[in-house]
Structure formats: structure tokens, C-alpha cells
Amino acid sequence: MAGRRSFPSAAMQDPGLRRVLVEMASRKRRLLPTASPGRCRRRGPTSELQAAAGKLEDGAVAGPREDGAACAESWPREDDAAAGPREDGAAAGPRGECAACTERLHAGSPHPNRLLWDFFSRPCVALAREFLGQVMARRLADGTELRGRIVETEAYLGGEDQASHSRGGRRSLSNAAMFMSPGTLYVYQIYGVYFCLNVSSQGDGAAVLVRSLEPLQGLDAMRGLRSKRRRAGGKPLKDHQLCNGPSKLCQALDITKSFDQEHLATVKELWMERGPEVIAGTDIVSTSRIGIGYAGEWVSKPLRFYIKGNKCVSITDRKAETMND
């Protein structure tokens, strides 16, 4: 877990969520085992994570320079990649002396609304709520662009969060992205077939699951991609069914393991754009996460967030919506 956390005022207005955050903040112990397979606090990452972090050195996740070459100084070094937030609470990210490189990328981008490093560098719960209303964009190999508005997310806090892949400080090659700089993509596979898309946040091993999208652009292409995984002769999917679940949206946007450990601020084929409107706190429902029956007391923690009244939400909670009124 990270050290001292700052919680968004909107989140603190939710009694259940406030109780979860306060409980976590009040516990003094750190759940990072001294012999963990990830990173010794003082000596840097072990060989298991060096392979994952080496992707940064190879230029696969590199920031742009003015001449178009990779600007290594504007991105985390190997010892930053697996470290999560620094002891002073600042998130790992682009170095100050090369912040202008990121600004130049933003200014010259064909997608001026693209969200960059500073947007993702916030605590997990705050990021999960802030994702609502933003637009996920995907460019396919043939140049087709797909877009969907994020309408449902889940926060996985790491450390004490028994539903998190990084619970108890667990680190491995497969979940290395959870410990990388905020905005790093963590893509994992379930049932050996389907993929789920997560984005790292501030906090050791914390990440946000993108759970549902409202399709905006490229719906025919999305429908074609979804049909590859469906039985022949099935009923045509309605628009709101294209991306109303974590694996469904990955199918519809053709998101696979190849995106794991890429960064949303730089990867060319997948990015996030600022949405057309800010979602008011009163329109955000906080409730329990889905499919985590193994997580003990964490099963009921209100760490799933969705836009009230949106038809593309995977599962609604009427009781939580009433409490939110």
C-alpha cells in the first residue's frame, strides 16, 4: 500500500466508501513482505520484474522527442517502473526536465483531447470515479477508429484489498503493470480466452478496471469483432450490449495481452480522451464489485462506480442508487 493518501471530496461524501478509505488509512502496518518476489524497497526490482521493466529501456514505452525519437529521460527508468509511488508520495512519471516533450506531443497530436500523464496520477478511487464520462479510443490495423464513453469502473487498491491481484504486496511478471507508473495498462486473461483492461493508479499495486463502455463510434466494427466470439445464428447484439462488461469491451475494441505494460499517454493504437461533459457526483453510484466472492470482507466494499441511469452499465444496484439520491 502507499503511504499517506488523499481522498477526493466527492468520494468522502459516500458513507460506505468513506468508511473503507478511513479504515485503510488508519492501519499503520505495511503489507510489503521483506522477501517479496517483486521489489526490495531499497535495492530495486528483482530479476523477475527486470524483464517486465526492461520494456521501458527497449523503447516500447517511450516518450516522444522533438525529432520523433524516444526521449528516455521523460519516462521512468527500470528502477522506477516497478516501484509505484515514491516515499514522498509523488507518483512515478515523466521527469520534470522533459515535461515539455509531453506537451509537444499533446500540441501536435491529431487527438488534442487525449489525456496524458497528469490525468492518471491520482489515487485509485479518485481515478476510478474520474474515468466515468471519459472516452476510450482504439485505432484498428486498417485505420478504423472506435470510441466508447466509460460508464462503469472498479477500483482495486492493492495491499489489504483481498480482491486485488496485488493483495498482500504480491508481485510477479504477470501483474508487473500494477506497480508501474500511473496510466500503465494492465491486461490480463480470464478462462484462458477473454481479456480485461485495467489502468494503474497511484498506490502500490493499485489499478482501475474499465468495466463498461457506451459505444460512440465504429459500432459496426465493434459488432463484427464481438461476433467472432459468438455462436453462429445468435441474435444480433443491440448497441448497448456491445461493451457492457469488461471482457465484452475488450472484444469489441480488439484489446489483447499485447497492450499489457503499454502507457495510455503514448501507445498509438489505444488512448483515452476527455469526455464532452463532467459527470456530477450525484450521478455516480458507488456499490460492491462483481465476481469477487472469494475476497472476504472486501466483497461488500463500495468500490464499483457507474453512471446512474446509463443503459450500458453491466449490472445496476437499485438499493445503492436509492441511497445515492
Buried (B, 14 or more C-beta within 10 A) or exposed (E): BBEEBEBBEBBEEBEBBBEBBEEBBEEEEEBBEEEBBBBEEEEBBBEBBBEBBEBBBEEBBBBBBEEEEBBBBBBBBBBBBBBBBEEEEEBBBBBEEBBEBBEBBBEEEEBEBBBBBBBBBBBBBBBBBBBBBBBBBBBBEEEBEBBBBBBBBBBBBBBBBBBBBBBBBBBBEBBBBBBBBBBBBBBBBEEEEBBBBBBBBBBBBBBBBBBBBBBBBBBEBBBEBBBEEEEEEEEEBEBBBBBBBBBBBBBBBBBEEEBBBBBBBBBEBBBBBBBEEEBEBEBBBBBBBBEBEEBEEBBBBBBBBBBBEBEBBBBBBEEBBEBBE
